[in-house]
Amino acid sequence: MVALAAESDVFSVIASGSVPNAGRLCASALDSGDVFELDCHGFSLDEPLRFRPEEGGGLPSPLVAGTTYYALPVDEARFSVSATAGGSAIPLTSDGSLVVVLRDRPVAWAIAMASDYVSPALRGNVEPASLLEVPHQVRSLVALYAARILRVWSQREHADLAPLIIDAEKRLDKWMRGVPTGGADATGPANLAVSRSGTRAAGGLTYTRGSEPLP
């Protein structure tokens, strides 16, 4: 399935800085074994990671701050890193101190989750072959859902997005029923592959074709 929004759509809704990428301080970074110690690190194989030193600390050689590396979990408390996905562990030639490891913000994952949530409402319509074919009403709602997911991920308050999401859901509901949504967003029934009636249910959007539920 095509992603129904782009990263730029998400960060047009919220500022990038409002989704902080908080790092975690490693217990140690040792050249002996070429491993970092961090209890319950939770990293998956080849997950992108970056490092920075706390003030007064230093990264183990040859790692460079801000460079993307890829996780090689050893166990739940230890991991190594490679220079490329699927690569071998980088040999560390010195110990590090006060080493902070950071994961990239999971923007693509948030968009995928939001797309999966919204896509059932598009049944009966032609599935978009590319992002350029995704209607504005759909794209904006997916971006808002993804932004909310990211705000939760970063443990930031996300209630500020609630009014925007409610408004976007109403716009999508109108569009799916063939009601023009006004201005540049206006879309008439002729643009729909299937004309359908819609109802908004708790926890998301559900639609019916006439009086019968969609399959």
C-alpha positions in Angstrom: 0.0 0.0 0.0 1.2 3.5 -0.8 1.9 5.7 2.2 -0.9 8.2 2.3 1.2 11.2 3.5 4.8 12.4 3.3 7.2 13.4 6.1 6.9 17.0 5.0 3.1 16.8 5.5 3.6 15.6 9.1 6.0 18.4 9.9 3.8 21.0 8.3 1.3 20.2 11.1 3.8 20.2 14.0 7.3 21.6 14.2 10.1 19.1 14.0 11.4 20.3 17.4 8.1 19.5 19.1 9.0 15.8 18.7 12.3 15.6 20.5 14.6 12.7 20.0 15.7 12.1 23.6 18.8 9.9 23.9 19.8 7.4 26.5 23.1 7.3 28.4 25.0 4.0 27.8 26.4 2.3 31.0 29.6 1.7 29.1 31.2 1.7 25.6 34.1 -0.7 25.6 36.7 -1.6 23.0 36.8 -5.0 24.7 34.2 -6.9 22.7 33.3 -3.8 20.7 30.0 -3.4 22.6 27.9 -0.8 24.3 26.0 -1.6 27.5 22.5 -0.3 27.9 20.0 -2.3 29.9 16.7 -3.1 27.9 18.0 -1.1 24.9 15.2 -2.5 22.7 17.1 -2.0 19.5 16.2 -4.3 16.5 18.7 -5.6 14.0 19.9 -2.9 11.6 17.9 -0.2 13.4 19.5 3.2 12.6 21.3 4.8 15.6 23.4 7.9 16.2 25.7 8.8 19.1 26.9 12.0 20.9 28.9 12.5 24.0 27.6 14.2 27.1 29.7 17.2 28.3 33.0 15.9 29.5 32.7 12.6 27.7 33.9 11.2 24.4 32.9 8.6 21.9 34.9 5.4 21.4 37.1 5.6 18.3 36.4 5.5 15.4 32.7 6.5 15.9 31.8 10.1 14.9 29.0 12.1 16.5 25.9 12.5 14.4 26.8 9.7 12.0 24.2 7.0 11.4 25.2 3.5 12.4 23.1 0.3 12.5 22.3 -1.8 15.6 23.7 -5.3 16.1 22.0 -6.6 19.3 24.1 -9.0 21.3 21.5 -9.4 24.1 18.9 -7.3 25.8 21.6 -5.3 27.6 24.4 -5.1 25.0 24.8 -4.1 21.4 27.4 -3.4 18.7 27.0 -1.2 15.6 27.9 -1.5 12.0 28.6 1.1 9.4 26.0 -0.3 7.0 22.8 -2.2 7.3 23.7 -5.9 7.2 27.3 -5.1 7.9 29.7 -6.5 10.6 30.4 -4.9 13.9 32.8 -1.9 13.9 35.9 -2.6 15.9 36.2 0.0 18.7 39.8 1.0 19.3 39.2 3.0 22.5 36.7 3.1 25.3 34.0 5.8 25.4 32.6 7.7 28.3 29.3 9.4 28.9 28.1 8.1 25.5 24.5 8.9 24.6 22.7 6.8 21.9 19.8 8.2 19.9 17.3 6.5 17.7 15.8 8.3 14.7 12.3 9.6 15.1 10.0 6.9 13.6 8.3 9.1 11.1 7.8 6.5 8.4 6.4 4.1 11.0 4.0 6.7 12.2 2.8 7.4 8.6 2.4 3.7 7.9 0.3 3.3 11.1 -1.9 6.3 10.2 -2.2 5.1 6.6 -3.3 1.6 7.8 -5.9 3.3 10.0 -7.4 5.5 7.3 -7.1 3.2 4.3 -10.3 1.1 5.1 -12.4 4.2 4.5 -11.1 4.2 0.9 -12.6 0.8 -0.1 -14.5 1.1 -3.3 -12.3 3.9 -4.5 -9.3 3.4 -6.8 -6.3 2.7 -4.6 -3.7 5.5 -5.3 -0.7 4.4 -7.2 1.5 7.1 -5.8 1.5 9.8 -3.2 0.6 12.4 -5.9 -2.8 10.6 -6.4 -3.8 10.7 -2.7 -6.7 13.2 -2.2 -5.9 16.2 0.0 -8.6 15.3 2.5 -7.0 11.9 3.0 -3.4 13.1 3.0 -4.1 15.8 5.6 -5.9 13.5 8.0 -3.1 10.9 7.8 -0.5 13.6 8.5 -2.4 14.6 11.6 -2.7 11.1 12.9 1.0 10.5 12.2 1.8 13.7 14.1 -0.2 12.6 17.0 1.5 9.2 17.1 4.9 10.9 17.1 3.9 13.2 19.9 2.9 10.2 22.0 6.2 8.5 21.1 8.1 11.5 22.3 5.9 11.7 25.5 4.8 15.2 24.6 1.3 16.5 25.2 -0.8 15.8 22.1 -4.2 17.3 23.1 -3.3 20.4 21.0 -3.9 18.2 17.8 -7.3 17.0 18.9 -9.4 19.9 17.3 -7.4 19.7 14.1 -8.0 15.9 13.9 -11.7 16.3 14.5 -12.0 18.9 11.7 -10.0 16.7 9.3 -12.2 13.7 10.1 -15.3 15.8 9.3 -13.7 16.8 6.0 -12.9 13.3 5.0 -16.4 12.2 6.0 -17.9 14.8 3.7 -15.6 14.0 0.9 -16.4 10.3 1.1 -20.1 11.1 0.8 -19.4 13.3 -2.3 -20.1 16.6 -0.4 -17.8 19.4 -1.6 -15.6 20.5 1.3 -15.0 24.0 0.0 -12.2 26.1 -1.5 -9.2 24.2 -2.8 -10.4 21.1 -1.1 -13.7 20.9 -3.0 -14.4 17.4 -4.4 -17.6 16.4 -6.0 -19.2 13.0 -6.4 -17.9 12.6 -9.9 -14.4 12.2 -8.4 -15.5 9.1 -6.4 -15.3 5.6 -7.8 -18.1 4.6 -5.5 -20.6 7.0 -4.0 -21.3 6.1 -0.4 -22.9 7.3 2.7 -20.8 7.7 5.8 -21.1 7.7 9.6 -18.4 8.5 12.1 -18.1 6.0 14.9 -16.2 6.1 18.2 -12.6 5.4 17.6 -12.5 6.1 13.9 -14.4 6.4 10.7 -16.8 3.7 9.5 -18.7 3.8 6.2 -21.7 2.0 4.6 -22.7 1.6 1.0 -26.4 2.5 1.2 -27.7 0.6 4.1 -25.3 -2.3 3.8 -21.9 -2.3 5.6 -18.8 -2.2 3.4 -17.0 -5.6 3.3 
